[in-house]
Amino acid sequence: MKAAVVYCSQTGSTKTYADWMAEELSCTPEPLDRIEAVATDAELVVFASWFHAASIKGAKRFQAYMAKHPEKRYAVIAVGATPMPCDLWPASEHEEAFRRSFPADSYPDLPWVYCRGGFHFERLGVMDKIAMRIYFKMLEDEIARGNEREKISLAGMHEGFDGCNRSYLEPLLEQLGCGDNRRLS
């Protein structure tokens, strides 16, 4: 199956996942703005992007491409800074965030996976740095009220981190039926 991987990445985490997925699918990842050129002959198009202000960056452009090419298969890698599903961060929260960009009534069968990325304050643009400083203040207020979850979030963001892990792609590869030739480790 001929595949294409397109991505939006600001600090590099999403690009890392796009690179890994492209290796799995034997193609070369390209920025989303090249989708028309690189996905022409593809049967499967995988979009990797990151959560920004409670939605997935570039989702509208990807949806427009999907609407123009309903004959293709599609999948999404949604990258965020929160931990992988656990007691403090249930999978339902990742699903809710994903569905803000790809509502279930419009995209009921769209395969997708959440992958933890990283946080690198120094790589953010000016406006995102300002927004994050405001967000940090909000987290500090929650911590003062005893919110343990926010304490964990803020500590990771202040220190910066790389939470990328290639194995996080495995559920999506299984959904796509990519067989035994996977390179995940």
Secondary structure, 3 states (H helix, E strand, C coil): CCEEEEECCCCCHHHHHHHHHHHHHCCCCEEHHHHHHHCCCCCEEEEEEEEECCEECCHHHHHHHHHHCCCCEEEEEEEECCCCCCCCCCHHHHHHHHHHHCCCCCCCCCCEEEEECEECHHHCCHHHHHHHHHHHHHHHHHHHCCCHHHHHHHHHHHHCEECCCHHHHHHHHHHCCCCCCCCCC
